[in-house]
Each structure stands twice: as C-alpha cells, then as structure tokens.
C-alpha cells in the first residue's frame, strides 16, 4: 500500500461515473481487469501530478494498492482508501490567480 492523491467534487463523488459519495476511512475495491482512464481507482503519486485532474476542490490523501498501470502522472489500482479530505477551493483560486498574473 502507498499514499497518493486524488480530487473529489464538493459532494465527495469522483469526477466520472455514478459512484456514491466517499467517506473518510472508507475502502473500495474493484475486481477484474483495470485500465488507465477506463476502469479502476485512479490516483496520482504526487500532488503536483494531480493538478491536471481537478474534478473538484476536495483534495484527498488516499492509500492505494500496488498500481497495475501508470503513466507519467497517474496510476490505477484495485483498492483505494480515503485517508483525509480537505476543501482547497480558496487555495486553488489563489494559485490560478498567481499563474494568470505571471
């Protein structure tokens, strides 16, 4: 198991699919074949990598099983546990403003 990052929407749902809202401490597992961008629990190994996959303002620290597939910024695993979730909407707006000003 390894720590990783993931963003959720304000309603604690993932950006894609009809999944129910997540709760802190919850573990979910998907069986079968996994594929990046198609099936499985996605996460990013670093917070910086996650900025490309902002589906909402809730930054999550997650624990994931050994990733089955990876690319340069994301990974997909069979299991993901939500360890911590923080609303970082204000920080994201400030970051966007700083980037625009530069």
PyMOL commands that set and color helices and strands:
alter all, ss='L'
color gray80, all
select helices_A, chain A and resi 47-53+89-101
alter helices_A, ss='H'
color red, helices_A
select strands_A, chain A and resi 2-8+27-29+41-43+58-64+69-70+75-77+79-87
alter strands_A, ss='S'
color yellow, strands_A
deselect
rebuild
show_as cartoon
